[in-house]
């Protein structure tokens, strides 16, 4: 018995469907019906498709990132005395990640705000965040800000800010070569190469003194073509911890301006290096004060502990307000097809803290506490090596600044320390001072002493 609720096509509708099938397939209606039926049926070989070789079978296993891979190796080590000095993230004296109290307060305010929504931000990001970020790095009384000569866009932490800046320059700047320090953060050459720039190096670190190769730096920048882009670490150079003095910065500025070299600052540690936000921004501000143009990439990963929130900003200081407006319009065209617009939560935390004087003061106090603990770890490590009579001059540990110390240990010594003492660091001998504690300093000192006395 047929279901009364099932409707059937009228004869005329049947004829139209048959003609349509004949037109589309070139077969008679009967054949079309048969063809249609077989098209819906599974292929006899469909069951074996999953067993076929992957179209990606030829892809090689990629090596671990040289920095992030340290943590992977550390996590696999079952030793109870293991120490991870590779990660670029702050740790407490107990070796735990830290969320700042002021960050928790800001988040609570945001969560409790009944009118807060999750709508898309503009392509350029949160307006308050951009305004306050520019003020933080360039200074509240910056003439560039006062004259509306700064184009600022919210980006995905420091990495994203560098990438957006690199792509903007590759599209719109007349010189497509960027000079970066040797050594530098391992991600820098990859970011700028993929952004479309040619990467070259200038001398920066002197292994003999474990300090700045200032003469080499000046010679290399003097030889750079007019108009080339130059990447500068604003403070707490990664990986060496070696910064120019203010007098040296002034010489660098004079040289770069005379050759019309374009400064691109990477500011990942403002306030985190010395404990002073203003002191750590001096290198950038002297370049802005002369009225010239420059770029600055900021990150709030370290100084607010917002690592996973990916909060950063790119600012381009221009000669005039109308140029800045046009630059911003082109930055939007870089960002839109890349990630469309940035996330709202982390930027809202930063803006909440920066625009509230009480919270801002609390943040600067917590920031100084983190910086002071790292400085304390430097003093303790230097003292422990001195007590052991470890061969060599280790004064660079207390002369360097910021999260990282370039120990001067070679690849073989690093491998020895990992194998025998379960201490993990990058193969170039860079250690994160924030990963140390009063409890682990003696263990690291023993390891360094053993490494330098047994392995040349």
Buried (B, 14 or more C-beta within 10 A) or exposed (E): EEEEEEEEEEEEEEEEBBEEBBEEBEBEBEEBBEBEEEEEEEEEEEEEEEEEEEEEEEEEEEEEEEBEBBBEBBEEBEEEEBBBBBBBBBBEEEEEEBEBEBBEBBBEBBEEEEEEEEEEBBBBBBBBBBBBBBBBBBBEEBEBBEBEBBBBBBBBBBBBBBBBBBBBBBEEBEBBBBBBBBBBBBBBBBBBEEBEBBBBBBBBBBEEEBBBBBEBBBEBBEEBEEEBBBBBBBBBBBBBBBBBEEEBBEBBBEBBBEBEBBBBBBBBBBBBBBBBBEBBBBBBBBBBBEEBBBBBBBBBBBBBBBBEBBBBBBBBBBEEBEBBEBBBEBBEBBBEEBEEBBBBEBBBBBBBBBBBEEBBEBBBEBBBEBBEBBBBBBEBBBBBBEEBEBEEEBEBBBBBBBBBBBBBBBEEBBBBBBEEBBBBBBBBBBBBBBBBBEEBBBBBBBBBBBBBEEBE
